[in-house]
Amino acid sequence: MGYPDKVVWRDATFEVEQGEFVAVIGPNGAGKTTLFRMLLGLRRPQGGSLAVFGGSPHRGNSRIGYVPQRHTIDHETHIECESLVRMGVSGTRWGPGFSLREEREAARASLEAVGASELAHECLGTLSGGELQRIFLAEALVGNPEMLLLDEPLSNLDLRRSRELVDLVDRLTRSRRVTTLLVAHDINPLIQCLDKVIYMANGRVATGAPENVLTSKSLTALYGVPVEVLRDSRNNLVIVGGEESRGAEAE
């Protein structure tokens, strides 16, 4: 999988079941966002096959809710949260007969689902990082997708906010039976909730239950150099060695 002049990773075989919560992790440039782009139908595999819901990925698939890696929001942004979420409603349906009242009801239900009803009439530019992530998640959920793709939603959140967001995503995954793939650099806020890990590094992919993938033996084989998986005094995983990891927490 990759680009015409560069193979990002190869020889990967994996399957994600309905309702699973899956972390996609690995160093920068390993191909995490590339996987999302292929699932969204924005890129095609250079070889092999990729199926989403039993068919070829295609652009504008309303069965997928997506939160991209970066949103440009500054303090001068005066769009209300409910208005942003409503745009997610109108973007998933076409044709006449979809009323403003229905848009509002769907947006408010989605805001309630992420615990952000009180933010409905707040401007995006006034929100904290954690609040913004809840609004973006509400926008992704408003069309009742069967799959959620969340690209680094924990970036720039402190440990407390990261764990709160992970708990929320986990509850939504279980209650709605939605399949969730979440890209992250730090596995520690996620590990207690995950069904599966997709770990990308050194042009290769390892996948399976966290306890099977996040081991010294598995990651040594993946990187092709000695790697140790340790636990610190807080019981957090720490990966030592390997390409671009160099002691970073489970990157």
N, C-alpha and C positions, 0 to 999 in steps of 0.2 A: 504494500500500500504506500502511496506517496505521490510524487510529482514526476513529470516526464524526465527531468534531469536529476532526480534524487529519489531513492527508495527509503522511506521512513522506517518501515518494518515489514517483515515477511514471515511466511510459514506460521501464521497464526490461525488457530481454529478455536472458536468459542461460541457459546450460545447463551443468551440471557432469557430467562423464563419470565412469564407474566407475573407481575407483583414483586419482583426481586429489587432489592436496593443494592446497587453495585457502585463501587468506587473505581475510577479510572485514574491511576497515579503513575508517576515516573518523572524523570528529570525534564527540564526544558528542552523542547525540540524532539521529544521522543515520539510524538504523533498523537497526543491525546485530543487536541482540537481537530486534527485531521480526521480522526474517527468520527467526531460529531458532524463534521462537514459532509462526510460520506453518508451518514445516517439521514441527514437532512436533504440528500440529493444534490448537494452543491458541488461534489466531486465524485468521480467514479474510481473504483479500484483499478490499479494498473494491471492487476491479475487476480485470478480467483473469483469468488462470488460473494455477494453481500445481500442478505434479504432482511427486510423489515416488515413484520406482519405477514410474512409469507410471500412478499412480492418485492420488486425492485424499488429502492428508495427513490422518491421524487420530491421536487420542490413544492412547498406550500402544503405539506401533508398535515391536515387538521387533527390527525390522531397523535401528533407530537407537539408537546409544549416545550419551548426552548428559552432559556435565559442565557444570553451570550456573556462572554468574559468581561466585556467592558461596556458600560453605559456612560455617556457623557452628560453628566448632570452637574450644573453649577448653581451657585446661590441666587442667580438671577432667573432661574427656571420657575415660572409661575403656573405650570400645568398642575391641576389638582390630581391627586392620586386616583380618584374614581374615574376621572376622564382618561387617564392612561390605561387603566384596566378595561374600560369600555372599548378602547381601540382594539384590544385583544379580542373582544366579542365580535366586532364588525369585521375584523380581519379573518374570521373563520367561517363566515356565512355570506352567501351571495343571493341576490334577487330581492324582489319586493316582499313586503309583509313583515319585516323585522323592525319592530317599533322601538322608539326611544325608551319607553317604559321597560320593555324586555331587556334592553341593553343595561339599563340601570339596575334592574333586579339581578341580572347575572353578575354584574360587577360587584354589587354589594354582597351577594352570596360568596363570591370568591374572596373578597376582603375579609369577610367573617371567617372563612375557612382557615386563613393564615393569621388570624388574631389581630387584624388591622382595621377593624370597622371604624375605630375612632380617628383614623388617619384619612378617611374618605375625602374630606374637604381641605386637607392640608396640602400645601404646595410642595412639589418634589424637592425644590431647592432648600427647604428648611429641615429636611429629614436627616437623621443619622445614617451611618452605613448599614446598621442592622435593620432599621426601618425600611430603607430603600430595598434591601434584599427581599423583605416580605412583600413589598409592593410588586417587584418584578416577578416574584413567585406567583402572586395572585393573578398577574397578567398572563403568565404561562398556563395557569390552571383554568382560566375562565371558560375556555372552550371544551372543558371536560376531556382532556387528552388521555390516551392510554399509555403514553410514554412521556417521561420528563427527561430532558437533557439540560443539566445545570453545569455551566462551564466556570469553574473556580468561584462559586458563590461565597466561599469563606475568606477570600482574599480581603485584606484590610480590616478584618473583624478581630476583636480581641477574643481570648479563650472563652469567656463567658458567653459572648454573643454567638460565637461559632457553635458552641454546644447547644444553645437554644435553637439556632436555625437547623442544626442536624436533627434534633429531637422533633421539630416541626415537620421536616421533610420525611422523617421516618413514620410519624403518625399518618401523614397524608398517603404515603406509599402503602401502608397496611390497610387503612380504612377504605381507600379508593381502588385498591388492587392495581395501582398504576406502576409500571416498570420505570425505575429511576436510575439513571446513570449520572454520577456526579464526579466531575474532575476536581482533584485536589492535589496539593503538594504535601500537606501534613495529614497523615492517616489517623492520627490519634483522636481527634474529635469524633471520628466516624466509626472506629473499629467495633464498638459494642453493638452497632445497629446493622452492620453489613451482612448480606448473604453471600457476596462474591466480591473478589478483587480482580481487576484487569490491570496488570503491572507491565508497563512498557519501558524498555531500556535497551540500548545498544543494538537497535534494529530488530529486537525480538519481543515477544509477548508471552507472559505467563498469566494464567487465569485459573481461578478456583476459589475455594473457601479461604478466608484470611489466614487461618492457622496453617494452611498448606502452602500458600504463596509467600507469606512474609516470614520466611525462615532463612537462615544462613545458607543452607544447602540449595534452596530454590533460587535465591538471588545471586549466589555465586555462579550457578549454571546460566542464569540469564545474562549477567554482565560479562562472564568469561574471565573474571578476576576474583580473588578472594573478597568476600563480603561477610560482615558479621551483623547479625540482628540482635541487639541488646535491649535491656529495659533499664530505664533510669530510676531514680528514687521515687518518682511519681507514677511509676509503672507505665510510662510512655515508651513506645518503641523508638529506638534510635538505630539508624542504619550507618554502619561504618565501613568505608571503602566503596568501591564501585564508581562508575563513570559519573562525574559531576555531583556525587552525593557528599563525600568528604565530611562525614560527621553530622550532616543535617538531619533533623528529625524526620524520619520516614518520608523523604521527599520522593 
